[in-house]
Amino acid sequence: MRNTARWAAALGLTAGAVCGPLIGAAVAAPGAAPSSLYAPSALVLTTGHGNDAATATPERAVTLNCAPSASGTHPAAVTACAELRAVGGDLGALKPAGDVACTKIYDPVVVTVQGVWQGKRVSYERTFGNTCARDAVGGSLFAF
């Protein structure tokens, strides 16, 4: 229960920081010119050890903004945004790198992604067998 509360607090605070500026654009006066020609792409990525986000021990959360340019607290924002663009924002389409060999030790790691990708709501959760398996699939995106 305490882990769930920590995850909820971390996601709530980070989502507010990332998506807060987007709310102003949504409530602009009718007929007003848009402030940007780009659809918003602002995500909150979290990682933790456990079988799912509800029971995992949270480890880290970062923000990733990809439009109009890459920014946020993600350590490799430019590369992570390029990886997302390569799969059209479909996180389920991320495939493991072919040249990575991981051990079969089961130490589950869960990754969540919440936010907006090119104006569309994103909610993603995936559990990997260990950190090596997570890094093989996510490349720079999940390396934070």
N, CA, C and O atoms as a MOPAC input file, in Angstrom:
PM7 MOZYME 1SCF
protein

 N      0.82200 1    -1.18800 1     0.00000 1
 C      0.00000 1     0.00000 1     0.00000 1
 C      0.86800 1     1.25500 1     0.00000 1
 O      0.56500 1     2.22900 1    -0.68800 1
 N      1.96900 1     1.22200 1     0.79100 1
 C      2.83000 1     2.38500 1     0.84600 1
 C      3.51500 1     2.60700 1    -0.48800 1
 O      3.72100 1     3.75000 1    -0.89400 1
 N      3.87900 1     1.50700 1    -1.19200 1
 C      4.51300 1     1.65600 1    -2.51000 1
 C      3.54000 1     2.27200 1    -3.49200 1
 O      3.92700 1     3.11100 1    -4.30600 1
 N      2.27300 1     1.86500 1    -3.42800 1
 C      1.26500 1     2.41200 1    -4.32300 1
 C      1.11400 1     3.90900 1    -4.08600 1
 O      0.99300 1     4.68800 1    -5.03200 1
 N      1.12100 1     4.29900 1    -2.83100 1
 C      1.00100 1     5.72300 1    -2.51500 1
 C      2.21100 1     6.49800 1    -3.02800 1
 O      2.06600 1     7.61400 1    -3.52900 1
 N      3.40600 1     5.91400 1    -2.90600 1
 C      4.60700 1     6.58700 1    -3.41500 1
 C      4.55300 1     6.73900 1    -4.93000 1
 O      4.86900 1     7.79900 1    -5.47100 1
 N      4.14500 1     5.65900 1    -5.61200 1
 C      4.03000 1     5.72700 1    -7.07600 1
 C      3.01400 1     6.79200 1    -7.47700 1
 O      3.26400 1     7.59900 1    -8.37300 1
 N      1.85700 1     6.78500 1    -6.79700 1
 C      0.80700 1     7.74800 1    -7.12700 1
 C      1.30200 1     9.17600 1    -6.91300 1
 O      1.06200 1    10.05200 1    -7.74300 1
 N      1.99000 1     9.40500 1    -5.80300 1
 C      2.51200 1    10.74500 1    -5.52900 1
 C      3.55200 1    11.15100 1    -6.56100 1
 O      3.52300 1    12.27600 1    -7.06000 1
 N      4.47600 1    10.24200 1    -6.88900 1
 C      5.51600 1    10.55300 1    -7.87200 1
 C      4.90600 1    10.84600 1    -9.23500 1
 O      5.28300 1    11.81800 1    -9.88900 1
 N      3.96200 1    10.00900 1    -9.66700 1
 C      3.32800 1    10.22600 1   -10.96800 1
 C      2.51100 1    11.50800 1   -10.97500 1
 O      2.54300 1    12.25900 1   -11.94900 1
 N      1.77800 1    11.76300 1    -9.89300 1
 C      0.95100 1    12.96200 1    -9.82800 1
 C      1.77300 1    14.23400 1    -9.90500 1
 O      1.44900 1    15.14900 1   -10.66100 1
 N      2.83500 1    14.28500 1    -9.12200 1
 C      3.68600 1    15.48400 1    -9.12800 1
 C      4.38900 1    15.67200 1   -10.45900 1
 O      4.45300 1    16.78600 1   -10.97900 1
 N      4.91500 1    14.59000 1   -11.01100 1
 C      5.63100 1    14.69900 1   -12.27400 1
 C      4.67100 1    15.02700 1   -13.41500 1
 O      4.99200 1    15.84400 1   -14.27700 1
 N      3.51000 1    14.40300 1   -13.42600 1
 C      2.52900 1    14.68000 1   -14.47600 1
 C      2.07000 1    16.13300 1   -14.40700 1
 O      1.88500 1    16.77400 1   -15.44100 1
 N      1.88400 1    16.65200 1   -13.20000 1
 C      1.50500 1    18.04700 1   -13.05200 1
 C      2.56500 1    18.98400 1   -13.60000 1
 O      2.25000 1    19.98900 1   -14.23700 1
 N      3.83100 1    18.64800 1   -13.34700 1
 C      4.92200 1    19.48400 1   -13.83600 1
 C      5.02800 1    19.43900 1   -15.34700 1
 O      5.31100 1    20.45200 1   -15.98600 1
 N      4.79900 1    18.25200 1   -15.92800 1
 C      4.92800 1    18.09800 1   -17.37300 1
 C      3.69800 1    18.61000 1   -18.10900 1
 O      3.81200 1    19.35600 1   -19.08100 1
 N      2.52600 1    18.20800 1   -17.64400 1
 C      1.28600 1    18.50700 1   -18.37100 1
 C      0.65800 1    19.83600 1   -17.97500 1
 O     -0.22200 1    20.33400 1   -18.67700 1
 N      1.09800 1    20.42400 1   -16.85400 1
 C      0.52900 1    21.69600 1   -16.41700 1
 C      0.56100 1    22.76200 1   -17.49400 1
 O     -0.45900 1    23.40800 1   -17.73500 1
 N      1.70200 1    22.97300 1   -18.15600 1
 C      1.74300 1    23.99300 1   -19.20700 1
 C      0.82600 1    23.67700 1   -20.39100 1
 O      0.42400 1    24.58600 1   -21.11700 1
 N      0.49400 1    22.41100 1   -20.59200 1
 C     -0.36600 1    22.03100 1   -21.71400 1
 C     -1.81100 1    22.42600 1   -21.46600 1
 O     -2.56600 1    22.63300 1   -22.41600 1
 N     -2.21200 1    22.53600 1   -20.19000 1
 C     -3.59000 1    22.86700 1   -19.85600 1
 C     -3.93100 1    24.26500 1   -20.34600 1
 O     -5.03700 1    24.50100 1   -20.83200 1
 N     -2.99400 1    25.18700 1   -20.22300 1
 C     -3.23500 1    26.54400 1   -20.68300 1
 C     -3.56700 1    26.59400 1   -22.15800 1
 O     -4.40800 1    27.39200 1   -22.57300 1
 N     -2.92700 1    25.76200 1   -22.95900 1
 C     -3.20800 1    25.72700 1   -24.39600 1
 C     -4.60100 1    25.17500 1   -24.65900 1
 O     -5.25400 1    25.57100 1   -25.62400 1
 N     -5.05900 1    24.26000 1   -23.80500 1
 C     -6.36100 1    23.63300 1   -24.01800 1
 C     -7.50200 1    24.58700 1   -23.70300 1
 O     -8.58700 1    24.42900 1   -24.26400 1
 N     -7.30700 1    25.56900 1   -22.83300 1
 C     -8.37700 1    26.47100 1   -22.44900 1
 C     -8.21600 1    27.86100 1   -23.07600 1
 O     -8.76000 1    28.84000 1   -22.56500 1
 N     -7.48000 1    27.94400 1   -24.16500 1
 C     -7.29100 1    29.22700 1   -24.83300 1
 C     -8.62400 1    29.72500 1   -25.37600 1
 O     -9.54100 1    28.93800 1   -25.61400 1
 N     -8.72200 1    31.00700 1   -25.56600 1
 C     -9.94900 1    31.61400 1   -26.05500 1
 C    -10.27400 1    31.11000 1   -27.45600 1
 O     -9.37300 1    30.87100 1   -28.26000 1
 N    -11.57400 1    30.94800 1   -27.75000 1
 C    -11.95800 1    30.50200 1   -29.09700 1
 C    -11.45200 1    31.48100 1   -30.14900 1
 O    -11.53500 1    32.69500 1   -29.96300 1
 N    -10.94000 1    30.96600 1   -31.23000 1
 C    -10.43100 1    31.78900 1   -32.31600 1
 C     -9.01200 1    32.27800 1   -32.10100 1
 O     -8.42800 1    32.90100 1   -32.98800 1
 N     -8.44600 1    32.00200 1   -30.92500 1
 C     -7.07100 1    32.43500 1   -30.65000 1
 C     -6.10100 1    31.57600 1   -31.45200 1
 O     -6.35200 1    30.39200 1   -31.68100 1
 N     -5.01000 1    32.16700 1   -31.87000 1
 C     -4.00200 1    31.42900 1   -32.63600 1
 C     -3.30200 1    30.42600 1   -31.72900 1
 O     -3.03200 1    30.73300 1   -30.56800 1
 N     -2.99900 1    29.21900 1   -32.24100 1
 C     -2.28200 1    28.24600 1   -31.40700 1
 C     -0.89000 1    28.76700 1   -31.07400 1
 O     -0.27300 1    29.48100 1   -31.86400 1
 N     -0.40200 1    28.39400 1   -29.88100 1
 C      0.91000 1    28.87400 1   -29.46000 1
 C      2.03700 1    28.09000 1   -30.11800 1
 O      3.18800 1    28.52500 1   -30.08700 1
 N      1.72300 1    26.93300 1   -30.71700 1
 C      2.74700 1    26.12400 1   -31.35300 1
 C      2.13400 1    25.36400 1   -32.52600 1
 O      0.94900 1    25.03000 1   -32.51800 1
 N      2.95500 1    25.10100 1   -33.52400 1
 C      2.48400 1    24.31600 1   -34.66000 1
 C      2.64500 1    22.82500 1   -34.40600 1
 O      2.24000 1    22.01400 1   -35.23900 1
 N      3.22800 1    22.44800 1   -33.27100 1
 C      3.48900 1    21.05600 1   -32.95400 1
 C      2.47900 1    20.54800 1   -31.94100 1
 O      2.12500 1    21.24400 1   -30.99000 1
 N      2.01600 1    19.30700 1   -32.16500 1
 C      1.16800 1    18.67300 1   -31.16000 1
 C      2.04600 1    18.35400 1   -29.95800 1
 O      3.20900 1    17.99000 1   -30.13000 1
 N      1.51400 1    18.48400 1   -28.74000 1
 C      2.34000 1    18.24000 1   -27.56000 1
 C      2.80600 1    16.79000 1   -27.46600 1
 O      2.06600 1    15.86100 1   -27.79100 1
 N      4.02900 1    16.61800 1   -27.02200 1
 C      4.60600 1    15.30000 1   -26.75000 1
 C      5.38300 1    15.41700 1   -25.44600 1
 O      6.57500 1    15.72600 1   -25.44600 1
 N      4.70000 1    15.16900 1   -24.34600 1
 C      5.29100 1    15.28700 1   -23.01800 1
 C      4.97600 1    14.01600 1   -22.24100 1
 O      3.81000 1    13.66300 1   -22.06500 1
 N      6.01500 1    13.33100 1   -21.77700 1
 C      5.83900 1    12.04200 1   -21.10800 1
 C      6.53900 1    12.01100 1   -19.76000 1
 O      7.53200 1    12.70600 1   -19.54200 1
 N      6.01100 1    11.20100 1   -18.86700 1
 C      6.64400 1    10.90200 1   -17.58600 1
 C      6.98000 1     9.41400 1   -17.61200 1
 O      6.09000 1     8.58000 1   -17.77600 1
 N      8.25000 1     9.08000 1   -17.45200 1
 C      8.70700 1     7.69300 1   -17.45500 1
 C      9.15700 1     7.33200 1   -16.04600 1
 O      9.87300 1     8.09800 1   -15.40000 1
 N      8.73600 1     6.16200 1   -15.57100 1
 C      9.15800 1     5.69400 1   -14.24900 1
 C      9.69000 1     4.28000 1   -14.36900 1
 O      9.34500 1     3.54900 1   -15.29800 1
 N     10.52500 1     3.90500 1   -13.42900 1
 C     11.02800 1     2.54100 1   -13.36400 1
 C     11.14000 1     2.13200 1   -11.90300 1
 O     11.37400 1     2.96100 1   -11.02300 1
 N     10.96900 1     0.84100 1   -11.66600 1
 C     11.07500 1     0.31500 1   -10.31300 1
 C     11.17200 1    -1.18900 1   -10.33200 1
 O     10.90300 1    -1.82200 1   -11.35300 1
 N     11.56000 1    -1.77300 1    -9.20000 1
 C     11.66900 1    -3.22800 1    -9.09900 1
 C     10.35600 1    -3.81400 1    -8.58200 1
 O      9.82600 1    -3.36300 1    -7.56700 1
 N      9.84100 1    -4.81300 1    -9.28000 1
 C      8.60400 1    -5.47900 1    -8.89900 1
 C      7.89600 1    -6.02000 1   -10.11100 1
 O      8.33900 1    -5.83000 1   -11.24400 1
 N      6.78600 1    -6.69900 1    -9.86600 1
 C      6.03400 1    -7.33600 1   -10.95000 1
 C      5.08200 1    -6.39600 1   -11.67200 1
 O      4.76700 1    -6.62700 1   -12.84000 1
 N      4.61900 1    -5.34700 1   -11.01300 1
 C      3.74100 1    -4.36900 1   -11.65900 1
 C      3.88000 1    -3.03600 1   -10.94500 1
 O      4.46500 1    -2.95700 1    -9.86600 1
 N      3.33900 1    -1.99100 1   -11.55300 1
 C      3.51000 1    -0.64400 1   -11.01300 1
 C      2.86000 1    -0.49300 1    -9.63500 1
 O      3.33400 1     0.28300 1    -8.80600 1
 N      1.78400 1    -1.22900 1    -9.39200 1
 C      1.08100 1    -1.09900 1    -8.11200 1
 C      1.88900 1    -1.63800 1    -6.94400 1
 O      1.74800 1    -1.14800 1    -5.82400 1
 N      2.73400 1    -2.63700 1    -7.18100 1
 C      3.48500 1    -3.25800 1    -6.08700 1
 C      4.98700 1    -3.01500 1    -6.17300 1
 O      5.72200 1    -3.40100 1    -5.26300 1
 N      5.45200 1    -2.39100 1    -7.23300 1
 C      6.89300 1    -2.18400 1    -7.42700 1
 C      7.43600 1    -1.12300 1    -6.47300 1
 O      6.72300 1    -0.21400 1    -6.04800 1
 N      8.70400 1    -1.26800 1    -6.15700 1
 C      9.41300 1    -0.24800 1    -5.39200 1
 C      9.93900 1     0.78000 1    -6.37800 1
 O     10.82000 1     0.46900 1    -7.17900 1
 N      9.41000 1     2.00900 1    -6.33400 1
 C      9.84100 1     3.01400 1    -7.30600 1
 C     11.30500 1     3.37500 1    -7.12300 1
 O     11.79900 1     3.49200 1    -6.00100 1
 N     11.99000 1     3.54800 1    -8.24800 1
 C     13.39900 1     3.90700 1    -8.21400 1
 C     13.66400 1     5.28000 1    -8.80500 1
 O     14.42300 1     6.07300 1    -8.24900 1
 N     13.03500 1     5.55000 1    -9.93000 1
 C     13.36500 1     6.79100 1   -10.62200 1
 C     12.21800 1     7.20700 1   -11.53300 1
 O     11.49900 1     6.36100 1   -12.06400 1
 N     12.05100 1     8.51200 1   -11.70800 1
 C     11.08000 1     9.07800 1   -12.64400 1
 C     11.74300 1    10.22900 1   -13.38000 1
 O     12.47500 1    11.01800 1   -12.78200 1
 N     11.48500 1    10.32400 1   -14.68400 1
 C     12.02800 1    11.42000 1   -15.49600 1
 C     10.93200 1    11.96300 1   -16.39500 1
 O      9.92100 1    11.30100 1   -16.63100 1
 N     11.13800 1    13.16400 1   -16.89000 1
 C     10.23400 1    13.75400 1   -17.86400 1
 C     10.91700 1    13.76900 1   -19.22700 1
 O     12.14100 1    13.85200 1   -19.32800 1
 N     10.10300 1    13.68600 1   -20.26400 1
 C     10.62200 1    13.70300 1   -21.63100 1
 C      9.65900 1    14.48700 1   -22.50100 1
 O      8.50400 1    14.09600 1   -22.66600 1
 N     10.12800 1    15.58300 1   -23.05400 1
 C      9.35400 1    16.39700 1   -23.98500 1
 C      9.99600 1    16.26200 1   -25.35900 1
 O     11.20400 1    16.44500 1   -25.50500 1
 N      9.18900 1    15.94100 1   -26.36600 1
 C      9.75400 1    15.71100 1   -27.70300 1
 C      9.29700 1    16.71400 1   -28.75300 1
 O      9.78100 1    16.65900 1   -29.88300 1
 N      8.39600 1    17.61900 1   -28.43500 1
 C      7.95600 1    18.59500 1   -29.42200 1
 C      7.84900 1    19.95600 1   -28.75100 1
 O      7.27700 1    20.05800 1   -27.66600 1
 N      8.36600 1    20.96600 1   -29.34800 1
 C      8.99000 1    21.01700 1   -30.66800 1
 C     10.42700 1    20.52200 1   -30.67600 1
 O     10.96000 1    20.20500 1   -31.73900 1
 N     11.07000 1    20.44800 1   -29.50300 1
 C     12.42600 1    19.90200 1   -29.46700 1
 C     12.56200 1    19.02600 1   -28.22700 1
 O     11.75100 1    19.11000 1   -27.30500 1
 N     13.58400 1    18.19200 1   -28.21300 1
 C     13.79200 1    17.26100 1   -27.10500 1
 C     14.28900 1    18.00400 1   -25.87400 1
 O     15.22400 1    18.80200 1   -25.94400 1
 N     13.63700 1    17.72300 1   -24.73400 1
 C     14.04200 1    18.33800 1   -23.47100 1
 C     13.46700 1    17.50600 1   -22.32900 1
 O     12.86600 1    16.45600 1   -22.55600 1
 N     13.65300 1    17.97200 1   -21.12700 1
 C     13.15300 1    17.28900 1   -19.94000 1
 C     14.29600 1    16.82700 1   -19.07000 1
 O     15.45300 1    17.17400 1   -19.31000 1
 N     13.96800 1    16.03700 1   -18.05200 1
 C     14.99100 1    15.54800 1   -17.13000 1
 C     15.60200 1    14.22700 1   -17.58500 1
 O     16.50900 1    13.70900 1   -16.93200 1
 N     15.12400 1    13.68300 1   -18.68300 1
 C     15.69700 1    12.44400 1   -19.22200 1
 C     17.15100 1    12.70200 1   -19.61800 1
 O     17.42900 1    13.69000 1   -20.29700 1
 N     18.08900 1    11.83300 1   -19.21000 1
 C     19.51000 1    12.08900 1   -19.49400 1
 C     19.89300 1    12.01500 1   -20.97500 1
 O     20.91500 1    12.57800 1   -21.36900 1
 N     19.10300 1    11.34100 1   -21.79300 1
 C     19.39100 1    11.25000 1   -23.23100 1
 C     18.12200 1    11.59400 1   -24.01300 1
 O     17.63000 1    10.79000 1   -24.80500 1
 N     17.60600 1    12.79400 1   -23.78000 1
 C     16.32000 1    13.19400 1   -24.35100 1
 C     16.30200 1    13.14200 1   -25.87500 1
 O     15.32100 1    12.67600 1   -26.45500 1
 N     17.35300 1    13.60500 1   -26.53500 1
 C     17.38500 1    13.63600 1   -28.00100 1
 C     17.30300 1    12.22300 1   -28.57100 1
 O     16.51700 1    11.97000 1   -29.48300 1
 N     18.10000 1    11.30800 1   -28.04700 1
 C     18.09900 1     9.92400 1   -28.52900 1
 C     16.78800 1     9.23000 1   -28.20300 1
 O     16.25000 1     8.49800 1   -29.03300 1
 N     16.26500 1     9.45500 1   -26.99000 1
 C     14.99700 1     8.83000 1   -26.58900 1
 C     13.85200 1     9.28500 1   -27.48800 1
 O     13.01800 1     8.47300 1   -27.88700 1
 N     13.80600 1    10.57800 1   -27.81000 1
 C     12.76000 1    11.08000 1   -28.70900 1
 C     12.91000 1    10.48400 1   -30.10700 1
 O     11.91400 1    10.17200 1   -30.75900 1
 N     14.14500 1    10.32700 1   -30.56600 1
 C     14.37300 1     9.71400 1   -31.88300 1
 C     13.87600 1     8.26600 1   -31.89000 1
 O     13.28400 1     7.82100 1   -32.87300 1
 N     14.11200 1     7.53200 1   -30.80600 1
 C     13.63100 1     6.14600 1   -30.72100 1
 C     12.10500 1     6.10300 1   -30.72900 1
 O     11.51600 1     5.22700 1   -31.36100 1
 N     11.46600 1     7.03200 1   -30.04000 1
 C      9.99800 1     7.08800 1   -30.05000 1
 C      9.46100 1     7.43300 1   -31.43600 1
 O      8.48100 1     6.84400 1   -31.89100 1
 N     10.10100 1     8.38200 1   -32.10100 1
 C      9.65700 1     8.74800 1   -33.45800 1
 C      9.81600 1     7.57800 1   -34.42500 1
 O      9.00200 1     7.40500 1   -35.33200 1
 N     10.86600 1     6.77300 1   -34.23300 1
 C     11.12100 1     5.63600 1   -35.13200 1
 C      9.99400 1     4.60600 1   -35.07800 1
 O      9.75400 1     3.90200 1   -36.05900 1
 N      9.30000 1     4.51200 1   -33.93800 1
 C      8.18800 1     3.55600 1   -33.81900 1
 C      6.83800 1     4.27600 1   -33.82300 1
 O      5.81500 1     3.68700 1   -33.47300 1
 N      6.84100 1     5.53800 1   -34.21500 1
 C      5.60100 1     6.30100 1   -34.29000 1
 C      4.92200 1     6.47800 1   -32.94300 1
 O      3.70200 1     6.62500 1   -32.87800 1
 N      5.70000 1     6.46600 1   -31.86700 1
 C      5.14800 1     6.62700 1   -30.52500 1
 C      4.50900 1     5.37500 1   -29.96900 1
 O      3.97700 1     5.40000 1   -28.85900 1
 N      4.54600 1     4.27100 1   -30.71700 1
 C      3.95800 1     2.99700 1   -30.27000 1
 C      4.98000 1     2.24500 1   -29.42000 1
 O      5.84500 1     1.54900 1   -29.95200 1
 N      4.87900 1     2.38500 1   -28.10700 1
 C      5.84700 1     1.76600 1   -27.20400 1
 C      5.81300 1     0.24000 1   -27.28100 1
 O      6.81700 1    -0.41500 1   -27.00100 1
 N      4.69000 1    -0.31900 1   -27.65000 1
 C      4.58400 1    -1.76400 1   -27.81300 1
 C      5.38300 1    -2.28400 1   -29.00000 1
 O      5.65900 1    -3.48000 1   -29.09100 1
 N      5.75500 1    -1.39000 1   -29.90900 1
 C      6.51700 1    -1.79000 1   -31.09600 1
 C      8.01900 1    -1.82100 1   -30.84400 1
 O      8.78100 1    -2.22000 1   -31.72400 1
 N      8.45600 1    -1.40800 1   -29.66100 1
 C      9.88800 1    -1.46400 1   -29.34900 1
 C     10.33100 1    -2.91700 1   -29.28700 1
 O      9.71600 1    -3.73100 1   -28.59800 1
 N     11.38400 1    -3.23600 1   -29.99800 1
 C     11.90700 1    -4.60700 1   -30.05900 1
 C     13.28300 1    -4.67200 1   -29.42000 1
 O     14.02000 1    -3.68600 1   -29.43200 1
 N     13.64000 1    -5.83200 1   -28.85700 1
 C     14.98200 1    -5.95500 1   -28.26200 1
 C     16.07300 1    -5.88100 1   -29.31900 1
 O     15.89800 1    -6.32800 1   -30.45300 1
 N     17.19400 1    -5.31100 1   -28.92400 1
 C     18.35300 1    -5.26600 1   -29.81100 1
 C     18.82000 1    -6.70100 1   -30.05700 1
 O     18.84700 1    -7.50900 1   -29.12900 1
 N     19.18100 1    -7.01700 1   -31.27900 1
 C     19.55500 1    -8.38300 1   -31.63500 1
 C     20.88400 1    -8.84600 1   -31.08700 1
 O     21.13000 1   -10.05000 1   -31.00900 1
 N     21.74500 1    -7.92500 1   -30.70600 1
 C     23.09200 1    -8.30100 1   -30.28200 1
 C     23.28700 1    -8.28800 1   -28.76200 1
 O     24.42400 1    -8.25000 1   -28.29200 1
 N     22.21100 1    -8.31900 1   -27.99700 1
 C     22.30800 1    -8.28200 1   -26.54100 1
 C     21.99100 1    -9.66000 1   -25.96900 1
 O     20.97400 1   -10.26400 1   -26.31100 1
 N     22.85900 1   -10.14600 1   -25.10700 1
 C     22.63600 1   -11.42300 1   -24.42200 1
 C     22.46100 1   -11.14800 1   -22.93100 1
 O     23.36500 1   -10.62800 1   -22.27800 1
 N     21.30300 1   -11.49700 1   -22.40400 1
 C     21.00200 1   -11.24900 1   -20.99800 1
 C     20.95200 1   -12.56500 1   -20.23100 1
 O     20.64300 1   -13.61600 1   -20.79200 1
 N     21.26000 1   -12.48700 1   -18.94700 1
 C     21.13600 1   -13.67600 1   -18.09600 1
 C     19.66600 1   -13.98200 1   -17.87500 1
 O     18.80000 1   -13.14200 1   -18.11900 1
 N     19.39800 1   -15.17500 1   -17.41800 1
 C     18.02200 1   -15.58800 1   -17.16200 1
 C     17.62300 1   -15.40700 1   -15.69400 1
 O     16.63500 1   -15.98700 1   -15.24300 1
 N     18.38100 1   -14.61300 1   -14.95900 1
 C     18.05900 1   -14.34800 1   -13.55900 1
 C     16.81500 1   -13.46500 1   -13.51000 1
 O     16.77500 1   -12.39500 1   -14.11800 1
 N     15.80100 1   -13.92900 1   -12.77700 1
 C     14.54400 1   -13.19100 1   -12.69100 1
 C     14.60000 1   -12.19400 1   -11.54200 1
 O     14.60900 1   -12.57200 1   -10.37000 1
 N     14.63700 1   -10.93300 1   -11.89500 1
 C     14.62300 1    -9.82200 1   -10.95400 1
 C     13.76800 1    -8.74500 1   -11.62200 1
 O     14.30300 1    -7.79600 1   -12.19700 1
 N     12.43300 1    -8.88800 1   -11.54900 1
 C     11.53100 1    -8.07800 1   -12.37600 1
 C     11.68600 1    -6.57300 1   -12.18900 1
 O     11.87600 1    -6.06600 1   -11.08400 1
 N     11.59700 1    -5.89100 1   -13.32100 1
 C     11.67100 1    -4.43800 1   -13.38200 1
 C     10.46200 1    -3.96000 1   -14.17800 1
 O     10.18900 1    -4.46600 1   -15.26700 1
 N      9.74500 1    -2.99500 1   -13.63700 1
 C      8.57400 1    -2.46100 1   -14.32500 1
 C      8.85900 1    -1.03500 1   -14.78800 1
 O      9.49200 1    -0.24900 1   -14.08300 1
 N      8.37400 1    -0.71900 1   -15.99500 1
 C      8.52200 1     0.61200 1   -16.57800 1
 C      7.12300 1     1.12600 1   -16.89500 1
 O      6.29100 1     0.39400 1   -17.43100 1
 N      6.86800 1     2.38800 1   -16.56100 1
 C      5.60100 1     3.01200 1   -16.94800 1
 C      5.89400 1     4.28400 1   -17.73000 1
 O      6.89800 1     4.96100 1   -17.51000 1
 N      4.99100 1     4.58300 1   -18.64300 1
 C      5.06700 1     5.82800 1   -19.41400 1
 C      3.65800 1     6.41100 1   -19.42800 1
 O      2.70500 1     5.74700 1   -19.83700 1
 N      3.53700 1     7.65300 1   -18.97900 1
 C      2.25700 1     8.35600 1   -18.94300 1
 C      2.43800 1     9.72100 1   -19.57700 1
 O      3.49600 1    10.33400 1   -19.43800 1
 N      1.42900 1    10.19900 1   -20.26500 1
 C      1.49800 1    11.55100 1   -20.81500 1
 C      0.81100 1    11.66600 1   -22.15200 1
 O     -0.22800 1    11.04900 1   -22.38900 1
 N      1.40100 1    12.46200 1   -23.02400 1
 C      0.82700 1    12.76500 1   -24.33200 1
 C      1.91000 1    12.59800 1   -25.38600 1
 O      3.02100 1    13.10400 1   -25.23200 1
 N      1.57900 1    11.88000 1   -26.46500 1
 C      2.48700 1    11.75800 1   -27.60600 1
 C      1.76100 1    12.28600 1   -28.83400 1
 O      0.75000 1    11.72000 1   -29.25000 1
 N      2.26100 1    13.34700 1   -29.40500 1
 C      1.68700 1    14.02000 1   -30.56800 1
 C      0.18700 1    14.25500 1   -30.39200 1
 O     -0.61600 1    13.98900 1   -31.28600 1
 N     -0.15800 1    14.75900 1   -29.21400 1
 C     -1.53700 1    15.13000 1   -28.91900 1
 C     -2.43300 1    13.99700 1   -28.46400 1
 O     -3.60100 1    14.23800 1   -28.15800 1
 N     -1.93600 1    12.77000 1   -28.40700 1
 C     -2.75400 1    11.61700 1   -28.00300 1
 C     -2.27600 1    11.07400 1   -26.65700 1
 O     -1.07600 1    10.98400 1   -26.40000 1
 N     -3.22500 1    10.71700 1   -25.81500 1
 C     -2.92500 1    10.20600 1   -24.47600 1
 C     -2.15700 1     8.89600 1   -24.55400 1
 O     -2.48300 1     8.03200 1   -25.36700 1
 N     -1.13100 1     8.74200 1   -23.70700 1
 C     -0.30800 1     7.53600 1   -23.64100 1
 C     -0.34800 1     6.99200 1   -22.22300 1
 O     -0.15800 1     7.73100 1   -21.25800 1
 N     -0.59500 1     5.69400 1   -22.10600 1
 C     -0.53100 1     5.00000 1   -20.82000 1
 C      0.05600 1     3.62600 1   -21.09800 1
 O     -0.58200 1     2.79100 1   -21.73900 1
 N      1.27900 1     3.39100 1   -20.61500 1
 C      2.02400 1     2.17800 1   -20.94300 1
 C      2.66700 1     1.62200 1   -19.68100 1
 O      3.23200 1     2.36700 1   -18.88000 1
 N      2.57800 1     0.32300 1   -19.51300 1
 C      3.26200 1    -0.36500 1   -18.41900 1
 C      3.78600 1    -1.69400 1   -18.96500 1
 O      3.07500 1    -2.41700 1   -19.66300 1
 N      5.03700 1    -2.00000 1   -18.63400 1
 C      5.62700 1    -3.26000 1   -19.07400 1
 C      6.59600 1    -3.75900 1   -18.01400 1
 O      7.37400 1    -2.98900 1   -17.44900 1
 N      6.53600 1    -5.06300 1   -17.75400 1
 C      7.43800 1    -5.69200 1   -16.80000 1
 C      8.45700 1    -6.52400 1   -17.56100 1
 O      8.10300 1    -7.32900 1   -18.42300 1
 N      9.72100 1    -6.32200 1   -17.23300 1
 C     10.82300 1    -7.06000 1   -17.84500 1
 C     11.39600 1    -8.02200 1   -16.81100 1
 O     11.27300 1    -7.78000 1   -15.61000 1
 N     12.01600 1    -9.09800 1   -17.25700 1
 C     12.59800 1   -10.09400 1   -16.36600 1
 C     13.73600 1    -9.56900 1   -15.52100 1
 O     13.93500 1   -10.02300 1   -14.39400 1
 N     14.49500 1    -8.60800 1   -16.05600 1
 C     15.59900 1    -7.98600 1   -15.31100 1
 C     15.99700 1    -6.68900 1   -16.02300 1
 O     15.44900 1    -6.36200 1   -17.07500 1
 N     16.93600 1    -5.96500 1   -15.45400 1
 C     17.33300 1    -4.68400 1   -16.03900 1
 C     17.99500 1    -4.83600 1   -17.40500 1
 O     17.86800 1    -3.95600 1   -18.25700 1
 N     18.69800 1    -5.93900 1   -17.61700 1
 C     19.32500 1    -6.16600 1   -18.92000 1
 C     18.25400 1    -6.27900 1   -20.00800 1
 O     18.39600 1    -5.69600 1   -21.08300 1
 N     17.18700 1    -7.02700 1   -19.73100 1
 C     16.09200 1    -7.17700 1   -20.70000 1
 C     15.42100 1    -5.83100 1   -20.96000 1
 O     15.06600 1    -5.52600 1   -22.09900 1
 N     15.24200 1    -5.01700 1   -19.90400 1
 C     14.65300 1    -3.68300 1   -20.06600 1
 C     15.53600 1    -2.81700 1   -20.96400 1
 O     15.04000 1    -2.17400 1   -21.88900 1
 N     16.83700 1    -2.79900 1   -20.69400 1
 C     17.74700 1    -1.96700 1   -21.46900 1
 C     17.88500 1    -2.42700 1   -22.90600 1
 O     18.11900 1    -1.61300 1   -23.79900 1
 N     17.74200 1    -3.74200 1   -23.14400 1
 C     17.82400 1    -4.27000 1   -24.51500 1
 C     16.65500 1    -3.79500 1   -25.35800 1
 O     16.81400 1    -3.54300 1   -26.55200 1
 N     15.47500 1    -3.67100 1   -24.74800 1
 C     14.29500 1    -3.24200 1   -25.47700 1
 C     14.21800 1    -1.72400 1   -25.57900 1
 O     13.96500 1    -1.18700 1   -26.65700 1
 N     14.43100 1    -1.04000 1   -24.48100 1
 C     14.23100 1     0.40000 1   -24.44500 1
 C     15.36600 1     1.22500 1   -24.99900 1
 O     15.17900 1     2.40600 1   -25.29000 1
 N     16.54200 1     0.63700 1   -25.15300 1
 C     17.68300 1     1.43000 1   -25.61400 1
 C     17.87600 1     2.63700 1   -24.72500 1
 O     17.95600 1     2.50100 1   -23.50400 1
 N     17.95200 1     3.80200 1   -25.31000 1
 C     18.11800 1     5.04100 1   -24.53500 1
 C     16.84100 1     5.46300 1   -23.83600 1
 O     16.89000 1     6.15700 1   -22.82000 1
 N     15.70400 1     5.05500 1   -24.36400 1
 C     14.42200 1     5.48100 1   -23.80600 1
 C     14.28200 1     5.07200 1   -22.34000 1
 O     13.86100 1     5.88500 1   -21.51700 1
 N     14.62500 1     3.84300 1   -22.00300 1
 C     14.46400 1     3.35700 1   -20.63300 1
 C     15.75600 1     3.41800 1   -19.82700 1
 O     15.79500 1     2.93900 1   -18.69400 1
 N     16.79800 1     3.99100 1   -20.38300 1
 C     18.08700 1     4.08200 1   -19.67700 1
 C     18.16900 1     5.40700 1   -18.92400 1
 O     18.75800 1     6.37800 1   -19.39700 1
 N     17.57200 1     5.42000 1   -17.76200 1
 C     17.61800 1     6.62700 1   -16.92200 1
 C     17.72900 1     6.24600 1   -15.47200 1
 O     17.78100 1     7.11900 1   -14.60600 1

